[in-house]
């Protein structure tokens, strides 16, 4: 018979995985909204860690992080991509990418950066995205844009590359 302590020991020994969620926003010309974090080099999408220990879902995490980071409380659209990103100095990451739709001029004017985490934001055309986003994140964003353009289902990715 399994005791609660046995089960807790079993759970404690399971592998750990990080989970993050981001939202892909575009303007009327198709440029992608990127944010510049203050805590690391490079650019990113609005989003962040899913507070799964508090019962938060990926969709809820994407909405909360977007509201916190850029001041837009927008219900995320459809799931564009799920990416399994292996880790070296961290556990693996499961990254969820949601469609944020097209932001109008009023939405863009309403952006308010979370000063503790972000330095700036900008709109970047697809062809310039590789200059701002590298590795799995860059590939994930391009896969998300393709999913939007094709009206296709959710892209399954491993390290930003399509699988299946």
C-alpha positions in Angstrom: 0.0 0.0 0.0 1.3 3.4 -1.0 1.4 6.0 1.8 1.0 9.8 1.2 4.7 10.1 2.2 5.7 7.5 -0.5 3.7 9.5 -3.1 5.3 12.8 -2.0 8.8 11.2 -2.3 7.9 9.9 -5.8 6.6 13.3 -6.9 9.8 15.0 -5.5 11.9 12.7 -7.6 10.2 13.5 -10.9 12.0 15.6 -13.5 11.3 19.4 -13.4 10.2 21.4 -16.4 9.8 25.2 -16.7 6.8 26.6 -18.5 6.4 30.0 -20.1 3.8 31.7 -22.2 4.0 34.7 -24.6 1.7 36.6 -26.8 2.4 37.4 -30.5 1.1 40.9 -31.2 1.2 42.6 -34.7 0.4 46.0 -36.1 -1.7 46.6 -39.2 1.4 46.2 -41.4 2.4 42.9 -39.8 5.3 44.1 -37.7 5.8 42.1 -34.5 5.8 43.8 -31.0 9.0 43.0 -29.2 10.1 44.0 -25.7 13.6 44.6 -24.4 14.2 43.0 -21.0 16.4 44.8 -18.5 17.5 41.5 -16.8 19.1 39.9 -19.8 20.5 40.6 -23.2 18.3 40.6 -26.3 14.7 41.0 -27.1 11.6 39.0 -26.4 7.8 38.8 -26.7 5.5 40.0 -24.0 5.1 37.0 -21.7 7.0 35.1 -19.0 6.8 32.3 -16.5 3.5 30.5 -15.8 2.8 30.5 -12.1 1.8 26.9 -12.2 2.4 26.4 -8.4 -0.4 28.8 -7.9 -2.7 27.0 -10.3 -2.2 29.4 -13.2 -2.8 27.9 -16.7 -0.6 28.9 -19.8 -3.4 31.1 -21.2 -3.8 32.9 -17.8 -0.1 33.3 -17.5 0.2 34.8 -21.0 -2.6 37.3 -20.2 -1.2 38.2 -16.7 2.4 38.7 -18.0 1.2 40.8 -20.9 -0.9 43.0 -18.6 2.1 43.3 -16.2 4.8 44.0 -18.8 3.1 46.2 -21.3 -0.1 47.3 -19.6 -2.5 45.7 -22.1 -5.0 43.3 -20.6 -6.0 41.3 -23.7 -7.5 37.9 -23.8 -5.0 35.8 -25.8 -6.3 34.3 -29.1 -5.7 30.8 -30.3 -2.6 28.8 -29.4 -0.1 29.2 -32.3 2.7 27.0 -31.1 4.0 24.8 -28.3 7.8 24.5 -28.1 9.9 22.0 -26.1 13.3 23.8 -25.5 16.0 21.7 -24.0 18.0 23.3 -21.2 21.7 23.4 -20.4 22.0 25.7 -17.4 18.3 25.3 -16.6 15.6 22.6 -16.8 13.8 22.1 -20.2 11.2 24.7 -21.0 7.7 24.3 -22.5 6.9 27.6 -24.2 3.3 28.4 -25.3 2.8 31.0 -27.9 -0.7 32.7 -28.3 -2.1 35.0 -31.0 -2.5 38.5 -29.7 -4.0 39.8 -32.9 -3.5 43.1 -34.5 -3.0 46.2 -32.3 -4.5 49.4 -33.5 -3.0 52.9 -33.0 -4.9 53.4 -29.7 -3.6 50.0 -28.4 0.0 51.0 -29.2 -0.5 54.4 -27.5 -1.8 52.6 -24.4 1.4 50.5 -24.0 3.0 51.1 -20.5 6.2 49.3 -19.8 6.9 47.6 -16.5 9.9 49.6 -15.6 11.4 47.0 -13.3 11.7 44.5 -16.1 11.6 46.2 -19.5 13.7 49.0 -21.1 11.8 49.5 -24.3 9.5 48.1 -27.0 9.4 48.3 -30.8 7.6 46.9 -33.8 9.8 44.8 -36.1 9.1 43.6 -39.6 9.3 39.8 -40.2 12.5 40.0 -42.3 14.3 41.8 -39.5 13.2 39.5 -36.7 16.4 37.3 -36.9 18.4 40.5 -35.9 16.4 40.7 -32.6 15.4 37.1 -31.8 17.9 34.3 -31.9 17.7 30.5 -31.4 14.5 28.7 -30.5 12.6 32.0 -29.7 13.3 33.4 -33.2 12.2 30.2 -34.8 9.1 30.0 -32.6 8.0 33.5 -33.5 8.4 32.7 -37.3 6.4 29.5 -36.8 3.7 31.5 -35.0 3.6 34.0 -37.9 3.3 31.2 -40.4 0.4 29.6 -38.3 -1.4 33.0 -38.4 -0.8 33.4 -42.2 -1.8 29.8 -43.1 -4.7 29.7 -40.7 -3.2 26.3 -39.7 -3.5 24.5 -36.4 -1.0 24.8 -33.6 2.6 24.2 -34.5 4.4 21.5 -32.5 8.0 22.6 -32.1 11.2 21.2 -30.6 13.8 23.9 -30.0 11.9 26.1 -32.4 11.8 23.5 -35.2 8.6 22.0 -36.5 8.0 18.3 -35.7 5.3 15.8 -36.7 
